[in-house]
């Protein structure tokens, strides 16, 4: 694993979070949407932005693959990552009083494990180097 690639993946994740949170906040606070509806708008936009940045910056060789199938696989991997993230978060909150009292720690653990999963899947499945055959 290349440290530069991991760093870029993390930067893209932060950018994705900022896009997601900014759009969510705009629709929630300015346009008075329910946060649930606002997230239904913000998350797909952020996900599309992170796919594009990962495709063109983090995993440059990934741009050689078919766009539609790559995007579909990326969306699937990200959704599975969110399920892992939330499941670990919920399990820690339910199981350990420390995490119930300090829920931000449960968010950190779930997010970190999900990030490792999505990085590995992105590296070896979504943006893998095309075969030279």
MARVEXDO-717188 format. One record per residue (C-alpha): x, y, z. Coordinates in pm, whole numbers, padded with zeros to 5 digits, always signed. Example, Ala and Ser with C-alpha at 12.3 -4.5 7.8 and 13.67 -1.06 7.14 Angstrom:
BEGIN
+01230-00450+00780
+01367-00106+00714
END
This chain:
BEGIN
+00000+00000+00000
+00133+00338-00091
+00129+00597+00185
+00067+00874-00070
-00240+00689-00197
-00372+00635+00157
-00318+01004+00236
-00504+01107-00079
-00788+00868+00004
-00815+01032+00347
-00812+01382+00198
-01088+01282-00045
-01286+01143+00248
-01255+01475+00432
-01363+01664+00120
-01660+01428+00086
-01757+01490+00448
-01737+01868+00399
-01953+01850+00087
-02205+01623+00259
-02221+01835+00575
-02239+02167+00385
-02523+02059+00157
-02707+01894+00447
-02676+02210+00655
-02790+02434+00369
-03104+02229+00301
-03176+02184+00672
-03106+02534+00806
-03169+02759+00505
-03445+02575+00319
-03596+02410+00630
-03587+02056+00490
-03602+01769+00734
-03245+01650+00801
-03352+01307+00676
-03459+01449+00339
-03160+01682+00326
-02924+01387+00377
-03097+01204+00094
-02977+01492-00127
-02636+01559+00027
-02504+01203+00052
-02536+01109-00319
-02371+01437-00422
-02082+01384-00182
-02049+01021-00289
-02031+01122-00657
-01767+01383-00580
-01552+01136-00387
-01581+00881-00667
-01462+01140-00920
-01173+01259-00700
-01065+00906-00619
-01088+00812-00988
-00885+01107-01113
-00650+01182-00823
-00613+00899-00569
-00624+00608-00814
-00531+00772-01146
-00503+00437-01323
-00870+00376-01232
-00975+00625-01499
-00898+00357-01757
-01196+00145-01650
-01558+00159-01767
-01718+00456-01594
-02068+00317-01530
-01969-00020-01387
-01694+00140-01178
-01936+00400-01038
-02196+00132-00956
-01938-00078-00773
-01811+00231-00588
-02163+00318-00473
-02218-00040-00355
-01888-00045-00162
-01965+00293-00001
-02313+00181+00107
-02168-00137+00258
-01908+00081+00429
-02182+00297+00583
-02363-00017+00706
-02038-00139+00867
-01980+00206+01017
-02327+00235+01169
-02339-00129+01283
-02014-00096+01475
-02128+00239+01617
-02459+00089+01734
-02295-00225+01874
-02047-00020+02077
-02319+00213+02209
-02542-00079+02310
-02265-00295+02456
-02032-00058+02639
-02135+00226+02870
-01812+00413+02789
-01923+00448+02427
-02275+00542+02534
-02129+00825+02740
-01876+00926+02474
-02058+00849+02150
-01800+01041+01943
-01556+00758+02025
-01799+00506+01880
-01828+00722+01569
-01449+00726+01540
-01413+00347+01573
-01694+00275+01325
-01563+00531+01078
-01207+00403+01099
-01305+00040+01040
-01535+00141+00753
-01256+00352+00602
-01017+00056+00604
-01285-00157+00435
-01365+00104+00169
-00996+00175+00104
-00915-00191+00051
-01219-00245-00172
-01141+00072-00366
-00780-00032-00413
-00836-00394-00512
-01183-00390-00670
-01307-00050-00783
-00988+00124-00896
-00759-00176-00951
-00510-00143-01231
-00646-00282-01557
-00488-00610-01662
-00230-00581-01937
-00365-00870-02145
END
